[in-house]
Amino acid sequence: MLKEVEVFKALGDEGRLKILSMLSQHELCACDIQDTLNLTQPTISHHMRILQKAGLVEVEKRGKWAFYTLNKDAFHGLQDYLKDIISPTDEENFPISKCDCDGFRK
């Protein structure tokens, strides 16, 4: 579950969400992101490091330039995780309490 925590922390920033939206369209270099979002190069580097650490973004170095793409496998894994959350849970792993605190359970 630690990986999911890291992913959700990475997604918890408006700037990073904007970057991911941009990357959903096509590969970008840092200067594309910088120009579009009007962010400084150190800020872009900070955001990209967090997105890479969470496994959401991949980087390819070409000369002195870094090109970023979405890691679609990570997003498919996140999608599966979210589907599991809304699906019935195996009670063996998370047993339901026998307390009757609301007066309706027994």
C-alpha positions in Angstrom: 0.0 0.0 0.0 3.0 2.3 0.3 3.2 2.7 -3.4 -0.4 3.9 -3.6 0.3 6.4 -0.8 3.2 7.8 -2.9 1.0 8.0 -6.0 -1.8 9.8 -4.2 0.7 12.3 -2.7 2.1 12.9 -6.2 -1.5 13.5 -7.5 -2.2 15.9 -4.6 -0.8 18.9 -6.3 -2.5 21.1 -8.9 0.7 21.8 -10.8 1.5 18.1 -11.1 -2.1 17.4 -12.2 -1.7 20.0 -14.9 1.6 18.4 -16.0 -0.1 15.0 -16.2 -2.9 16.5 -18.3 -0.4 17.9 -20.7 1.5 14.6 -20.9 -1.8 12.8 -21.6 -1.7 14.5 -25.0 1.9 13.7 -26.0 5.5 13.6 -25.0 6.9 16.8 -23.7 10.3 18.3 -22.9 10.8 20.3 -19.7 10.9 23.6 -21.7 7.4 22.8 -23.1 6.0 22.4 -19.6 7.8 25.5 -18.4 6.5 27.7 -21.2 2.9 26.5 -20.9 2.6 26.6 -17.1 4.9 29.6 -16.6 6.9 27.7 -14.0 10.6 28.0 -13.2 13.0 25.2 -14.3 13.7 24.2 -10.6 9.9 23.9 -10.0 9.5 21.7 -13.1 12.4 19.5 -11.9 10.9 19.2 -8.5 7.5 18.2 -9.8 8.9 15.8 -12.4 11.1 14.1 -9.7 8.0 13.5 -7.6 6.0 12.1 -10.5 8.9 9.9 -11.5 9.4 8.6 -8.0 5.7 7.7 -7.9 6.2 5.8 -11.2 3.6 8.0 -13.0 6.1 9.6 -15.5 9.0 8.2 -17.5 11.9 10.3 -18.7 14.2 9.8 -21.7 17.4 11.9 -21.9 18.3 13.1 -25.4 21.5 15.1 -25.3 20.9 17.9 -22.7 17.1 17.6 -23.0 14.8 15.5 -21.0 11.6 14.2 -22.6 8.7 13.1 -20.4 5.8 10.6 -21.1 3.1 9.1 -19.0 3.7 5.6 -17.6 0.4 4.2 -18.8 1.0 0.9 -16.9 1.1 2.9 -13.6 -2.2 4.5 -14.5 -3.8 1.1 -15.3 -2.6 -0.2 -12.0 -4.1 2.9 -10.3 -7.3 2.2 -12.1 -7.3 -1.4 -10.9 -6.6 -0.2 -7.3 -9.6 2.2 -7.4 -11.8 -0.5 -8.8 -10.8 -2.8 -5.9 -11.8 -0.1 -3.5 -15.4 0.1 -4.8 -15.7 -3.6 -5.1 -16.9 -5.9 -2.3 -14.0 -6.7 0.0 -12.8 -10.1 1.1 -14.1 -10.2 4.7 -11.3 -12.6 5.6 -8.8 -9.7 5.2 -11.0 -7.1 6.8 -13.6 -8.7 9.1 -16.7 -6.7 9.8 -17.2 -5.6 13.4 -19.8 -7.4 15.4 -20.6 -4.3 17.4 -24.1 -2.9 17.4 -23.2 0.7 17.8 -25.9 1.9 15.4 -28.6 -0.4 16.6 -28.9 -2.2 13.3 -26.0 -4.7 13.1 -26.0 -8.1 14.8 
